[in-house]
């Protein structure tokens, strides 16, 4: 029977107990010294807190609101760069940057192994012997090998004479 009374102690202190429950609570309090002592202690604490209240609200001094507004305006908005110095945001940004770097590096490594010509200079490509294209039978007697060799030499001469 203690729990229903203890759960209603706040209502008892404020006098908000329903009439039917009030009789049961009063009967329990008259027979239970523990609950009666707890109720007296709570009434004492309530009276102490009420005595600490001010009788009237003090008025702010002249210029109080102006000083508050001036202080707020003088603080200004934090800059974007100050967010980077914030430990939580800066750490998250560092992890995100590292993850992006690893992702891009793995993509670069994955694509360069499939396409080795992307990783070379034009001179290295021209110097390397390559498979000659197969001549398509056209019915004309032309030297395909001579044309490819001449194009390669022309390209190498152009690259050698190039200046910026």
Secondary structure, 3 states (H helix, E strand, C coil): CHHHHHHCHHHHHHCCCCHHHHHHHHHHHHHCHHHHHHHHHHHHHHHHHHHHCCCCCCCCCCCHHHHHHHHHHHHCCCCHHHHHHCHHHHHHHHHHHHHHHHHHHHHHHHHHHHCHHHHCCHHHHHHCCCCCCCCCCCCCCCCHHHHHHHHHHHHHHHHHHCCC
